[in-house]
Each structure stands twice: as C-alpha cells, then as structure tokens.
Amino acid sequence: MNLLHDPLRLLLSDALAKAILPMGVSLEKSEIYHQLVDPPNTDLGHLAFGCFILAKSLKKAPAAVAVELKSALLEIAGVTSIEAAGPYVNFKFSASIFAEKVILPALK
C-alpha cells in the first residue's frame, strides 16, 4: 500500500464514483479524490466532498447536488454517517476503519 495516498479518500473516491455515474456526469476517481477535503469543523465529519464540480456540470446549485448525491450514496463500509450540509457531503468514519485503513498499514 502506498501511504502517500490517503486510504480513506481512496475508499470514498470509489463509492462516490459509483454514485455519481447515474447522475450523468463522468468524473475520474482522481478528480473525486482531489475534491475530498477536511471540513472546517470535525463535528461535520472527517472528510467532505465539495459538489461544486458536479453542480457546474449538472447546472444546479451545489447545495441541491449535495442533497441529491447524499441520497444516491449506498451504505459505505466503515462510514458511520453521511450528511449533506450546504454544498458539501460530509462523511464520518468508524474507529475500526481508521485502524484497518490507516493505523495497521502504517505499522507494517
């Protein structure tokens, strides 16, 4: 595993790519990966996906796209919460997924 890439961002990039495809927008996983940011407040989540790039393609408001994307996302293993807040979809991870995807590989 390449620890230069955040494994949690990679996990979300795959799930988001699957959810975005039926919306009629084609985004590379690398584009999705780079749209995942740290929210300004950890109460919102551990990572957030900004819907600006999708909103531009869909010609909709980013907040409306965030709600649409949140409802399109299926359950993601290790993600305990998915919430739309303004133009972002926020994700919270379980402690076990942090251990599996980040801590254990770093100890190897």
Contacts in CASP RR format, 6 or more apart in sequence:
PFRMAT RR
TARGET T0000
AUTHOR 0000-0000-0000
METHOD contacts of the structure
MODEL  1
MNLLHDPLRLLLSDALAKAILPMGVSLEKSEIYHQLVDPPNTDLGHLAFG
CFILAKSLKKAPAAVAVELKSALLEIAGVTSIEAAGPYVNFKFSASIFAE
KVILPALK
1 7 0 8 1.000
1 105 0 8 1.000
3 105 0 8 1.000
3 106 0 8 1.000
5 33 0 8 1.000
6 102 0 8 1.000
7 101 0 8 1.000
7 102 0 8 1.000
7 105 0 8 1.000
8 46 0 8 1.000
8 47 0 8 1.000
8 93 0 8 1.000
8 97 0 8 1.000
8 98 0 8 1.000
8 101 0 8 1.000
8 102 0 8 1.000
9 33 0 8 1.000
9 36 0 8 1.000
9 47 0 8 1.000
10 33 0 8 1.000
11 76 0 8 1.000
11 97 0 8 1.000
11 101 0 8 1.000
12 32 0 8 1.000
12 36 0 8 1.000
12 47 0 8 1.000
12 49 0 8 1.000
12 76 0 8 1.000
12 79 0 8 1.000
12 91 0 8 1.000
13 29 0 8 1.000
13 30 0 8 1.000
13 32 0 8 1.000
13 33 0 8 1.000
13 36 0 8 1.000
14 29 0 8 1.000
15 73 0 8 1.000
15 74 0 8 1.000
15 76 0 8 1.000
15 79 0 8 1.000
16 32 0 8 1.000
16 49 0 8 1.000
16 69 0 8 1.000
16 73 0 8 1.000
17 27 0 8 1.000
17 29 0 8 1.000
17 32 0 8 1.000
18 74 0 8 1.000
19 69 0 8 1.000
19 72 0 8 1.000
19 73 0 8 1.000
19 74 0 8 1.000
20 27 0 8 1.000
20 32 0 8 1.000
20 54 0 8 1.000
20 69 0 8 1.000
20 72 0 8 1.000
22 72 0 8 1.000
23 54 0 8 1.000
23 58 0 8 1.000
23 68 0 8 1.000
23 69 0 8 1.000
23 72 0 8 1.000
24 58 0 8 1.000
25 54 0 8 1.000
25 57 0 8 1.000
25 58 0 8 1.000
27 53 0 8 1.000
27 54 0 8 1.000
31 53 0 8 1.000
32 49 0 8 1.000
35 49 0 8 1.000
35 50 0 8 1.000
35 52 0 8 1.000
35 53 0 8 1.000
36 47 0 8 1.000
36 48 0 8 1.000
36 49 0 8 1.000
37 47 0 8 1.000
37 48 0 8 1.000
37 49 0 8 1.000
37 50 0 8 1.000
38 46 0 8 1.000
38 47 0 8 1.000
38 48 0 8 1.000
39 45 0 8 1.000
39 46 0 8 1.000
39 47 0 8 1.000
39 48 0 8 1.000
39 88 0 8 1.000
39 90 0 8 1.000
44 83 0 8 1.000
44 85 0 8 1.000
44 88 0 8 1.000
44 90 0 8 1.000
45 81 0 8 1.000
45 83 0 8 1.000
45 90 0 8 1.000
45 91 0 8 1.000
45 92 0 8 1.000
46 91 0 8 1.000
46 92 0 8 1.000
46 93 0 8 1.000
47 90 0 8 1.000
47 91 0 8 1.000
47 93 0 8 1.000
48 85 0 8 1.000
48 88 0 8 1.000
48 89 0 8 1.000
48 90 0 8 1.000
48 91 0 8 1.000
49 69 0 8 1.000
49 88 0 8 1.000
49 89 0 8 1.000
49 91 0 8 1.000
50 62 0 8 1.000
50 66 0 8 1.000
50 87 0 8 1.000
50 88 0 8 1.000
50 89 0 8 1.000
51 62 0 8 1.000
51 63 0 8 1.000
51 65 0 8 1.000
51 66 0 8 1.000
51 69 0 8 1.000
51 87 0 8 1.000
51 88 0 8 1.000
51 89 0 8 1.000
52 62 0 8 1.000
52 87 0 8 1.000
54 62 0 8 1.000
54 65 0 8 1.000
54 69 0 8 1.000
55 61 0 8 1.000
55 62 0 8 1.000
55 64 0 8 1.000
55 65 0 8 1.000
55 87 0 8 1.000
58 65 0 8 1.000
60 68 0 8 1.000
61 87 0 8 1.000
62 86 0 8 1.000
62 87 0 8 1.000
63 84 0 8 1.000
63 86 0 8 1.000
63 87 0 8 1.000
65 87 0 8 1.000
66 84 0 8 1.000
66 85 0 8 1.000
66 86 0 8 1.000
66 87 0 8 1.000
66 88 0 8 1.000
66 89 0 8 1.000
67 84 0 8 1.000
69 84 0 8 1.000
69 89 0 8 1.000
70 82 0 8 1.000
70 83 0 8 1.000
70 84 0 8 1.000
70 89 0 8 1.000
73 82 0 8 1.000
73 89 0 8 1.000
76 82 0 8 1.000
76 91 0 8 1.000
77 97 0 8 1.000
78 93 0 8 1.000
78 94 0 8 1.000
78 96 0 8 1.000
78 97 0 8 1.000
79 91 0 8 1.000
79 92 0 8 1.000
79 93 0 8 1.000
79 94 0 8 1.000
79 97 0 8 1.000
80 92 0 8 1.000
80 93 0 8 1.000
80 94 0 8 1.000
81 90 0 8 1.000
81 91 0 8 1.000
81 92 0 8 1.000
82 89 0 8 1.000
82 90 0 8 1.000
82 91 0 8 1.000
83 89 0 8 1.000
83 90 0 8 1.000
84 90 0 8 1.000
END
